[in-house]
């Protein structure tokens, strides 16, 4: 109140430093740009799939009816048969194809999800419907990138060195013997499977994350890695069990003609389901649900926690490098 006594025309305003910003401008959603979401998603996808690849190999063998050398549907028998025929390296056959496909596919997946969630949520971070719809858009886009390499990966998982010598040999022979369409034979099934998978996954993840944070809001920032991992595991397990029948259909379409697997005249989901039920009964539609759940629960935990950590890392690099204005939301997750 006394400052009016010191007003004088001799006083001049002090110029602010060049880097002073009275209003913090925050770049697109969560403090990151589109390409930064792509980097974070790519890192998360590679870490997730590489870490859980042996479990995925067991699941593929269990789901491929008539595949060799697997004759039993049990996890223990499938694992023992793979180790007996090829040893530990057999659990990692096809990991090169996974590496080529997982990075770009997850880059598309997470960046599309973030952009769509910002658009559909209308500023409401608790909009579960927006999370689910955004997940569907993300999976349609990412599956277009990942499906060809996923097909190569599954064929390599089933075959031995006599079947395909590697990723390039598999790609070359499929193009020569079956044509380009073989790489996308399962695309429709994959989208039909992943759309509900992703809807359940993202909706469960966001809801579980909010619930866990509300349990202990005062320590949510300190425990954000545990929150993301736990919510991701619950989401991955739930979505995996629900969509196992369509995953069996996808495996059949991608592995047809390899190691005795049936060939199909069309990629019709109903035709493949009829064949599976005829050969193995309705229980055949749930083949591999245990390793699938064991894959997706820890994989989702790894993926979400890695993704959030990568976002924080990219944000810090950008901030200290002067490339990102404003500050990161600090463990707020995908909101």
Backbone torsions as a table, in degrees:
resi	resn	phi	psi	omega
1	UNK	NA	-21.9	-177.8
2	UNK	-91.2	-2.4	-176.0
3	UNK	-66.9	-20.9	-180.0
4	UNK	-65.1	-24.9	179.6
5	UNK	-69.6	-16.2	-175.8
6	UNK	-108.0	6.4	179.0
7	UNK	-69.0	133.7	-179.4
8	UNK	-153.6	147.7	178.8
9	UNK	-69.7	-13.3	179.5
10	UNK	-74.2	-21.4	179.8
11	UNK	-80.2	133.0	179.1
12	UNK	-115.7	146.8	177.4
13	UNK	-59.2	138.9	178.6
14	UNK	-83.7	126.7	179.5
15	UNK	-67.4	137.9	179.7
16	UNK	-78.2	152.2	176.1
17	UNK	-58.0	154.8	-177.8
18	UNK	-58.4	-32.7	-175.7
19	UNK	-91.4	7.3	-179.5
20	UNK	-77.8	130.0	177.8
21	UNK	-127.6	107.2	-180.0
22	UNK	-64.1	-26.8	177.7
23	UNK	-120.4	120.1	-179.5
24	UNK	-76.3	124.1	177.8
25	UNK	-100.1	124.3	-177.9
26	UNK	-101.8	127.3	178.2
27	UNK	-70.8	177.8	-171.4
28	UNK	-47.6	171.2	-167.2
29	UNK	-30.7	129.0	177.9
30	UNK	66.2	18.5	177.9
31	UNK	80.2	6.0	-177.8
32	UNK	-120.0	155.1	174.6
33	UNK	-91.9	170.8	-176.4
34	UNK	-56.0	-48.2	-176.6
35	UNK	-67.2	-27.1	178.4
36	UNK	-73.7	-35.3	172.4
37	UNK	-62.5	-37.3	-180.0
38	UNK	-63.8	-42.4	179.0
39	UNK	-64.1	-47.2	-179.7
40	UNK	-61.4	-43.7	179.5
41	UNK	-65.4	-38.9	179.5
42	UNK	-63.6	-44.0	178.3
43	UNK	-62.1	-45.8	-178.6
44	UNK	-61.8	-43.6	-178.6
45	UNK	-64.0	-42.9	179.9
46	UNK	-65.1	-45.5	-179.6
47	UNK	-61.7	-45.4	-178.1
48	UNK	-58.5	-54.2	-173.1
49	UNK	-73.4	-35.6	178.8
50	UNK	-66.4	-40.3	-178.0
51	UNK	-66.5	-34.7	-173.9
52	UNK	-104.9	12.9	-172.7
53	UNK	-60.1	-43.0	179.5
54	UNK	-57.7	-37.8	178.2
55	UNK	-65.1	-38.9	178.6
56	UNK	-64.4	-37.0	178.4
57	UNK	-63.2	-44.3	177.8
58	UNK	-60.6	-44.3	179.8
59	UNK	-60.9	-42.8	-179.7
60	UNK	-61.9	-43.6	178.7
61	UNK	-63.3	-37.7	-179.2
62	UNK	-70.4	-32.0	-175.6
63	UNK	-85.7	-20.7	-176.8
64	UNK	-83.2	93.8	-178.9
65	UNK	-60.4	131.7	177.7
66	UNK	81.1	2.5	-178.8
67	UNK	-71.0	156.2	177.8
68	UNK	-110.6	147.0	1.4
69	UNK	-94.2	12.7	-174.9
70	UNK	-73.9	127.3	176.7
71	UNK	-119.4	-19.1	-177.6
72	UNK	-109.0	156.5	-177.9
73	UNK	-98.3	-0.5	-178.5
74	UNK	-76.1	146.2	179.5
75	UNK	-60.7	-46.3	-177.7
76	UNK	-62.2	-44.3	-179.1
77	UNK	-66.5	-39.5	179.8
78	UNK	-63.7	-46.5	-179.9
79	UNK	-63.3	-44.4	-179.2
80	UNK	-63.6	-39.2	-179.6
81	UNK	-66.0	-40.9	178.4
82	UNK	-64.2	-45.8	-179.1
83	UNK	-65.4	-35.5	-179.4
84	UNK	-69.4	-40.1	-175.4
85	UNK	-82.7	-35.4	-174.8
86	UNK	-130.7	-7.5	-177.8
87	UNK	76.4	-169.6	-179.0
88	UNK	-58.5	-38.2	178.3
89	UNK	-57.1	-26.2	179.1
90	UNK	-63.4	-26.3	178.6
91	UNK	-73.2	-14.7	-176.1
92	UNK	-115.0	10.1	177.2
93	UNK	-64.8	130.4	-179.9
94	UNK	93.3	1.5	-177.3
95	UNK	-67.8	-25.2	176.5
96	UNK	-65.1	-42.5	177.6
97	UNK	-64.2	-38.7	177.3
98	UNK	-61.5	-43.2	179.6
99	UNK	-62.3	-38.6	179.7
100	UNK	-70.1	-30.8	-175.8
101	UNK	-95.0	-35.6	-172.2
102	UNK	-66.2	-42.1	-178.0
103	UNK	-60.2	-59.7	179.6
104	UNK	-60.9	-39.2	-177.9
105	UNK	-64.8	-43.0	-179.8
106	UNK	-73.8	-28.2	173.8
107	UNK	-61.2	-45.8	176.9
108	UNK	-65.6	-43.3	-175.7
109	UNK	-56.2	-55.9	-174.6
110	UNK	-73.9	-36.6	-179.6
111	UNK	-67.4	-41.9	177.2
112	UNK	-64.9	-39.8	178.8
113	UNK	-60.3	-47.1	-177.6
114	UNK	-63.5	-44.0	-179.2
115	UNK	-65.0	-45.0	-179.4
116	UNK	-66.7	-38.5	-178.6
117	UNK	-65.4	-39.1	177.2
118	UNK	-63.7	-39.3	-177.3
119	UNK	-71.2	-45.7	-173.4
120	UNK	-83.2	-24.6	-174.1
121	UNK	-74.9	-21.4	-179.0
122	UNK	61.4	30.0	179.5
123	UNK	83.9	2.2	179.7
124	UNK	-98.0	108.0	-177.7
125	UNK	-70.6	-11.1	-179.1
126	UNK	-102.0	15.5	-178.1
127	UNK	-81.7	92.1	-176.9
128	UNK	-64.6	-34.8	179.4
129	UNK	-62.9	-40.5	178.0
130	UNK	-64.4	-38.2	178.3
131	UNK	-63.8	-43.5	-178.4
132	UNK	-66.2	-47.1	-179.6
133	UNK	-63.2	-41.1	179.2
134	UNK	-63.5	-37.3	177.2
135	UNK	-63.8	-38.2	178.4
136	UNK	-64.2	-45.9	177.8
137	UNK	-60.3	-40.7	-179.0
138	UNK	-64.0	-41.6	-176.5
139	UNK	-73.2	-33.8	176.8
140	UNK	-61.5	-42.5	-179.9
141	UNK	-69.8	-45.5	-175.8
142	UNK	-71.5	-33.5	179.1
143	UNK	-63.8	-31.2	177.4
144	UNK	-63.7	-29.5	179.3
145	UNK	-84.8	-39.0	-169.4
146	UNK	-88.6	-29.5	-172.0
147	UNK	-53.7	-46.6	-180.0
148	UNK	-58.0	-46.0	-179.8
149	UNK	-72.0	-28.0	176.4
150	UNK	-67.2	-38.3	176.9
151	UNK	-63.8	-45.3	178.1
152	UNK	-62.1	-42.9	-180.0
153	UNK	-59.7	-45.7	-177.6
154	UNK	-69.9	-34.8	177.1
155	UNK	-67.1	-38.3	177.5
156	UNK	-69.1	-34.8	177.9
157	UNK	-62.7	-36.0	-178.4
158	UNK	-81.2	-40.2	-173.5
159	UNK	-81.8	172.0	172.8
160	UNK	-112.8	-172.1	-177.3
161	UNK	-61.9	-22.9	179.0
162	UNK	-76.2	-23.7	-179.4
163	UNK	-80.2	-58.9	176.1
164	UNK	-136.1	138.8	-178.5
165	UNK	-83.8	-13.5	-179.4
166	UNK	166.5	-171.4	-175.9
167	UNK	-61.9	-50.1	-177.4
168	UNK	-64.8	-39.8	178.6
169	UNK	-64.0	-40.8	178.8
170	UNK	-64.0	-46.3	179.6
171	UNK	-60.2	-45.7	-177.7
172	UNK	-63.5	-44.5	-178.0
173	UNK	-70.6	-37.1	177.8
174	UNK	-65.1	-42.3	177.5
175	UNK	-61.3	-41.9	-177.2
176	UNK	-72.5	-42.1	-172.2
177	UNK	-92.3	-29.7	-173.5
178	UNK	-124.2	-13.8	179.1
179	UNK	87.8	168.9	-176.1
180	UNK	-63.3	-31.9	-177.8
181	UNK	-60.1	-23.0	-179.2
182	UNK	-64.0	-29.0	-179.9
183	UNK	-68.5	-23.4	-178.3
184	UNK	-116.6	19.6	179.8
185	UNK	-60.3	-30.9	-176.9
186	UNK	-102.0	6.3	-173.8
187	UNK	-60.8	-45.7	-179.3
188	UNK	-61.6	-44.7	178.1
189	UNK	-63.3	-40.7	-179.8
190	UNK	-61.4	-43.8	179.1
191	UNK	-66.6	-43.9	179.1
192	UNK	-61.6	-34.3	178.2
193	UNK	-76.3	-47.6	-172.6
194	UNK	-75.7	-21.9	177.6
195	UNK	-62.6	-55.4	175.4
196	UNK	-67.3	-33.7	177.7
197	UNK	-58.3	-49.1	-177.0
198	UNK	-69.7	-38.2	178.3
199	UNK	-60.4	-48.2	178.1
200	UNK	-64.3	-42.4	-176.1
201	UNK	-61.4	-54.2	-175.4
202	UNK	-69.1	-41.6	179.5
203	UNK	-62.8	-42.6	178.8
204	UNK	-66.9	-41.7	-179.1
205	UNK	-61.2	-50.8	-177.3
206	UNK	-64.2	-40.8	-179.7
207	UNK	-67.1	-44.3	179.6
208	UNK	-64.8	-38.6	179.4
209	UNK	-63.8	-45.1	178.2
210	UNK	-61.8	-43.4	-179.8
211	UNK	-61.7	-42.7	180.0
212	UNK	-66.5	-37.4	178.9
213	UNK	-68.6	-38.2	-179.6
214	UNK	-68.0	-27.6	178.2
215	UNK	-62.5	-40.7	-178.8
216	UNK	-140.3	70.6	-175.1
217	UNK	-63.3	-29.7	-177.4
218	UNK	-69.5	-23.1	-179.4
219	UNK	-114.2	12.4	-176.5
220	UNK	-61.2	-37.9	-178.8
221	UNK	-67.3	-40.0	-178.8
222	UNK	-71.7	-28.2	-174.4
223	UNK	-109.4	24.1	-172.9
224	UNK	-64.3	-31.7	178.3
225	UNK	-64.3	-43.8	178.4
226	UNK	-64.4	-38.9	179.2
227	UNK	-62.8	-49.3	-179.6
228	UNK	-63.4	-41.7	-178.3
229	UNK	-66.7	-45.3	-178.9
230	UNK	-66.1	-46.0	178.7
231	UNK	-62.9	-39.7	178.6
232	UNK	-64.8	-40.8	179.6
233	UNK	-64.1	-43.9	177.9
234	UNK	-62.5	-42.5	-179.8
235	UNK	-66.4	-44.1	-178.8
236	UNK	-64.3	-43.9	-179.9
237	UNK	-64.9	-44.1	-179.2
238	UNK	-62.3	-48.6	-177.5
239	UNK	-67.4	-34.3	-178.2
240	UNK	-64.5	-46.1	-177.7
241	UNK	-64.6	-42.9	-176.5
242	UNK	-62.2	-35.4	-172.1
243	UNK	-105.3	11.7	-179.0
244	UNK	-56.7	-44.1	-179.7
245	UNK	-54.7	-42.0	179.3
246	UNK	-71.6	-28.6	176.4
247	UNK	-68.0	-36.5	175.6
248	UNK	-62.7	-43.4	177.6
249	UNK	-61.0	-43.6	179.5
250	UNK	-60.4	-45.3	179.3
251	UNK	-61.5	-41.8	178.9
252	UNK	-60.8	-42.6	-179.4
253	UNK	-69.0	-36.6	-177.4
254	UNK	-78.7	-25.8	-175.4
255	UNK	-107.1	10.9	-176.6
256	UNK	-61.6	133.6	-179.8
257	UNK	87.0	-6.3	-179.0
258	UNK	-100.8	127.3	177.5
259	UNK	53.2	42.1	174.7
260	UNK	83.7	4.0	177.7
261	UNK	-68.2	148.5	-179.3
262	UNK	-62.1	150.1	169.3
263	UNK	-103.0	144.5	-177.5
264	UNK	-116.5	141.5	-179.8
265	UNK	-70.1	-26.7	178.1
266	UNK	-142.0	171.1	178.6
267	UNK	-97.0	25.1	179.7
268	UNK	-65.2	127.5	-179.8
269	UNK	-62.2	-41.7	-177.6
270	UNK	-64.9	-37.7	178.8
271	UNK	-64.5	-41.6	-179.8
272	UNK	-67.0	-40.6	178.6
273	UNK	-62.1	-42.0	178.5
274	UNK	-61.2	-41.4	179.5
275	UNK	-64.7	-43.4	179.9
276	UNK	-63.0	-46.6	-179.3
277	UNK	-63.6	-38.1	179.9
278	UNK	-65.6	-39.6	-177.0
279	UNK	-82.6	-35.7	-169.6
280	UNK	-133.3	6.6	-178.8
281	UNK	74.4	-179.6	-178.8
282	UNK	-66.6	-23.6	177.7
283	UNK	-64.6	-22.2	178.4
284	UNK	-64.1	-24.3	179.6
285	UNK	-74.5	-12.9	179.2
286	UNK	-110.2	13.0	178.8
287	UNK	-60.4	131.4	176.9
288	UNK	83.7	11.2	-177.0
289	UNK	-68.4	-30.8	-179.8
290	UNK	-68.7	-53.8	176.8
291	UNK	-64.8	-28.8	177.2
292	UNK	-64.4	-42.6	177.7
293	UNK	-68.0	-42.1	178.4
294	UNK	-65.8	-25.5	176.0
295	UNK	-75.4	-53.2	-169.8
296	UNK	-75.0	-29.1	179.5
297	UNK	-64.5	-59.8	178.0
298	UNK	-68.5	-31.6	179.8
299	UNK	-62.9	-43.9	178.5
300	UNK	-66.1	-38.5	177.2
301	UNK	-62.0	-45.4	178.1
302	UNK	-63.7	-44.6	-175.5
303	UNK	-63.8	-50.0	-177.0
304	UNK	-66.8	-44.0	-179.2
305	UNK	-66.8	-38.5	177.1
306	UNK	-66.6	-41.4	179.9
307	UNK	-61.4	-46.5	179.8
308	UNK	-65.2	-40.3	178.5
309	UNK	-65.4	-40.0	179.4
310	UNK	-66.0	-38.8	177.5
311	UNK	-61.9	-43.6	178.9
312	UNK	-62.7	-42.5	-179.9
313	UNK	-63.7	-46.5	-179.9
314	UNK	-63.3	-38.8	178.8
315	UNK	-63.4	-45.8	-179.5
316	UNK	-63.5	-41.8	178.7
317	UNK	-62.5	-44.4	-179.6
318	UNK	-66.2	-39.4	-178.1
319	UNK	-67.1	-47.5	-177.7
320	UNK	-73.3	-19.6	176.5
321	UNK	-90.8	-0.6	178.2
322	UNK	78.6	15.2	-175.4
323	UNK	-97.3	-17.9	-179.1
324	UNK	-122.2	125.6	177.3
325	UNK	-86.8	148.5	178.2
326	UNK	85.3	-167.3	-176.1
327	UNK	-128.6	158.0	178.6
328	UNK	-72.1	154.2	-175.5
329	UNK	-73.2	-10.3	171.8
330	UNK	73.2	61.0	173.2
331	UNK	81.7	20.3	-179.9
332	UNK	-77.5	-6.2	178.7
333	UNK	77.4	-161.8	-177.2
334	UNK	-83.9	72.0	-178.5
335	UNK	-136.0	NA	NA
